[in-house]
């Protein structure tokens, strides 16, 4: 039972795992934010990151299910 995690290239070097793709054991209450914090980031960092679950934008507190795919992307804004 696991969740597949993919990191945007510019985030990889800041993760504890230093891997572009990892698997995280699934457990009840697992959220994208929990994965994000466990990799060494903080809540302020999360303000500039978009979290996707199964290719759809999701809230940081989205309850993950076994087999979900989570992707962390840098949110780029311009004008």
N, C-alpha and C positions, 0 to 999 in steps of 0.2 A: 504494500500500500504506500503510494508516494505521489508527490506533486512535482511536475516537471517545471523547472525554472530557467528562464532565459534572461540574460542581462544585456542591455544596450552597451555597445563597445566602450563608450567613455566611462561607464560605471564599473566595468570588470576590474580595472586596476585598483578600485577602492573597496572591493568586496574582500571579505576574509578568505573566501574559497579561491579567489583569483581565477575562477572558471567562468567562461561565457555561458555554459549550460550546466546545470546541476539537477539533482533530484533531492527532495526534502521528504523525510518520512511524514506521512499524513497522520494527524491526530485531531481529535475533536477540538474545535475552537481555533484551528489554524487559519490565519488570514494573511493577505499579502503584506500588511504592515508588520506582522510578526516575523515573516521571512526577511523583510527589509531591515528591521532592527537587529535580527540575529546575524546579519552579514556585516554589521558594524556601522550602519548608517544611523541617523537620528531623525526625529520628527521634523526638524527644520529642513533637512535634506529632502524629505518626502514632498515638500511643497513644490519642488521643481521636477518631480518624477511622475509620469503617468503609469498607472498600473492596469494591466490588461489581464483578463481571465478568459481563457478559451477564445482569444482574438477579439474580445469586446472590452471596452473601457469599464473598469470596476472601481468601486469605493475601496479604500484601504482596509475597511473592516469587513469586507465580503467574506463569508464563511466558505472556505474551500472544501472541495470534495476529493476523494481519492481519484487520481487520474487527471485532475485539472492541469491545465497549462497556464503558467503565470509568466508574464513578461514585464520587465521594468524598462521603461524608455524615458529618456530625458525629454521633458516638455519644452519645446522650443517655441518662443513667441517672437513675433517681429511686427514690423509695421512700416 
